[in-house]
Amino acid sequence: MKIRPLPFVLLTLFALAACPAGRAQTTPAPGQSQAPVPQAPGLSAPQGKVAPPAGAIDIAQEPIVKIVANVQPAVVNITAQETVPEYYTAYNSYFQLYHGMRNRTAQSIGSGLIISADGFVLTNAHVVAMAEKEKEVSVTLSSGSKYRAQIITADEDADLALLKIEDKTAQFPYFDLSYTSPNLLGETVVALGSPAGYQNSVSHGILSNLHRSFTVEDHTYDNLIQTDAAINPGNSGGPLVDLNGGLVGINSAKLAGTAIENIGFAIPNDVVIPWANDAMAVAQGLKTAPAPPAASKLEMIHKYLGLTVKELTSDDAAQLGLQTNGGLLITHVDEKSPAGKSGLDENMIIVKIGNRLITDEKSLPRELLQMQPGTKVYLQVIIVQSMGPLTIQKGGSVLLTAR
């Protein structure tokens, strides 16, 4: 009988060669479990199903949830609208090109904060700017109740406004302005309001920086709070609060651009609270209103540009054959003034100064009060001409240098 052990020997050698040096593969005996694969230092992996937490987590006790529940009833949605002139180009029945003007309704949305049980509401001046002529806006509470609110005062320089809801039968939920935040760099902040009209919205982030400057429509606002909490159109006028419910500030604006995200601005509480307290005291007759500026914007236009203007009334518009009363009517031009040398004349209508659409005296840019000799002022005007049965409106622009 011949014995042939060679194949077995080769198989054994092959198995040993397949193992790393110094280690041999072994097969666990029946009934014996294989040892776990060692993990890298500092790492661990769950074995099987992840176990639930030891006790239930009360989501209602999360800081932001509690703050929203406390503050949101005092946050309102604000809608302001006005009728403004719209300029267009068309052809008449003789195929002549002419410029026309018609009315359209413009609307803005924003937020506000009720600051007294009798219905005083704090918001941004730019939120209610469209309703300055009507002096009234629409206010919707977080509960859905709707009211008309009167504009008590609006300060364009501070970008703050005070409104009043009149309802003797109601005690409104309100935010106590004595609760303030220390406004520390990096603290968590919560923004409440109605971005894009979506009322009762909440976002959060951190206080990114203090004492920022922001320029819009040629006006620079200083000493603003910067935050990365989502602040979008419609959030303006709503509160920015900390995790104790203290007022950080009033949301005001955001920096926009293709590659810009999470840069929003708020007016700080140390500006908001004194302004609001003074405005309420004046409204309640407890304090005298501050004196108006020494010179009005209309006076500055005459002094530095040589123009005398007035608001275009419905009677003026009818006399000129217009369908609107928006704009400022030039009633006199000083002959040797910058306006006189530029060719401007009586009965022309100023419809734009800089980038600002002009509908009345209140819509004049505040920068006119700081006008000095040498200041450049861009005006856009329309000229109304009668040609038989036709009334033709032509547009033009001019750059004046203040005298």
Secondary structure, DSSP 8 states (H G I E B T S, - for coil): -----HHHHHHHHHHHHTS-TT-------TT---------TT-----SS----SS---GGGSHHHHHHHHHGGGEEEEEEEEEEEEEEEEE-TT--EEEEEEEEEEEEEEEEEE-STT-EEEE-HHHHGGGTTTTEEEEE-TTS-EEEEEEEEEETTTTEEEEEE--TT-------TT-B----TT-EEEEEE-GGG-TTEEEEEEEEEEEEEEEETTEEEEEEEEE-S---TT-TT-EEEETT--EEEEEEEE---TT--S-EEEEEHHHHHHHHHHHHHHHTTSS------SS-HHHHHHHHH-EEEEE--HHHHHHHT-S---SEEEEEE-TTSHHHHHT--TT-EEEEETTEE-SSGGGS-GGGGG--TT-EEEEEEEEEEEETTEEEEEEEEEEEE--
